[in-house]
Amino acid sequence: MPIPTELLVKITSKLAPDDGPATAEDALHVWRTLFGKLAPLLGPLSTELMFARSLAARQPAFPWLPRLAPDAEPAAFSRFAPCLDGRSPDDILAANRVLLETFTSALAELIGVPLATRLLHAAFPDDDANKNTLEKSA
């Protein structure tokens, strides 16, 4: 069972709030929110390594994403952030959608879908539909 589609839609909608264009600032905010929730539980290095693996998996489809050497994985996010500068809103949105999908799938494989779903809901709680879903699963 994968991460619920509506939860991924909720998270990715933060990339282009209020139906506006996707921006680097919004994308980085989504990632920082996610890392802020996961790093205390999984550890900052584990969170960063999952992000690095997501980047490596999706870099062929988005050649402008950073190509990482194995020893650069702990710095994946700091190498990723500048790559968004000057990219079109469509590029930012497309790349971050697939990166989030890849990252959340890896998270679900690591800790299980129910716990991953709860953590993702907790990281992005400001939607009434998600709050109701979370309350029903508790």
Secondary structure, 3 states (H helix, E strand, C coil): CCCCHHHHHHHHHCCCHHHCCCCHHHHHHHHHHHHHHHHHHHCHHHHHHHHHHHHHHHCCCCCCCCCCCHHHHHHHHHHHHHHHCCCCHHHHHHHHHHHHHHHHHHHHHHHCHHHHHHHHHHHCCCCHHHHHHHHHHC
